[in-house]
Amino acid sequence: MSFTPGQAAELLGNSGLRLSPPQVELLHRRTGGWVAGLRLAALGLAESADREGFLSQFCGDDRSVADYL
C-alpha cells in the first residue's frame, strides 16, 4: 500500500517522530510512499543518534530495503 505524503507524516508522527515537511517528503520520495519502507525508516530513525545523517543515507533502493519491499 502506498501512502500520500500527508499519510506518511501521520504514520511517522504516530511512531513518535516529529519530522519537518521536507524530511517527510524525502522519506516519502525515497520509499515510494510504501508503508513497509516508511516503517523501516521510522525504526532506523528512532534508533539513530544522528537523524540528519540517517536521512541523508537512507534510500529505498538500498539492497536490504529493496529486497524487503
C-alpha positions as a printed Julia matrix, in Angstrom:
69×3 Matrix{Float64}:
  0.0    0.0    0.0
  1.33   3.41  -0.93
  0.71   6.42   1.32
  0.37  10.06   0.39
  2.86  12.49   1.95
  0.2   13.5    4.5
 -0.43   9.9    5.48
  3.32   9.31   5.7
  3.65  12.28   8.07
  0.85  10.87  10.22
  2.43   7.41  10.3
  5.82   8.82  11.23
  4.24  11.07  13.85
  2.38   8.11  15.34
  5.76   6.4   15.58
  6.91   9.19  17.87
  8.89  11.04  15.21
  8.47  14.75  14.64
  9.95  15.44  11.24
  9.83  18.58   9.16
  7.74  18.56   5.97
 10.92  18.39   3.81
 12.15  15.38   5.82
  8.8   13.61   5.4
  8.81  14.39   1.68
 12.33  12.97   1.37
 11.32   9.71   3.04
  8.11   9.55   1.04
 10.01  10.01  -2.22
 12.73   7.51  -1.29
 10.24   4.82  -0.23
  7.69   5.5   -2.93
  5.23   6.01  -0.09
  5.25   2.29   0.69
  4.2    1.67   4.27
  6.83  -1.02   4.87
  9.6    1.3    3.71
  8.3    4.13   5.86
  8.14   1.82   8.89
 11.72   0.65   8.27
 12.81   4.27   8.06
 10.92   5.08  11.28
 12.63   2.22  13.08
 16.03   3.35  11.87
 15.36   6.97  12.78
 14.19   6.02  16.25
 17.48   4.21  16.89
 19.72   6.8   15.26
 21.58   9.43  17.25
 22.16  11.37  14.01
 18.82  11.87  12.24
 20.24  14.09   9.52
 22.95  11.52   8.79
 20.38   8.73   8.7
 18.11  10.7    6.37
 20.99  11.55   4.04
 21.95   7.87   3.77
 18.55   6.14   3.82
 17.5    5.16   0.35
 14.62   2.99  -0.78
 16.93   1.25  -3.23
 19.41   0.13  -0.56
 19.69  -3.6   -1.02
 18.14  -4.54   2.33
 15.2   -2.15   1.85
 14.7   -3.03  -1.8
 14.79  -6.76  -1.04
 12.21  -6.31   1.7
  9.89  -4.21  -0.46
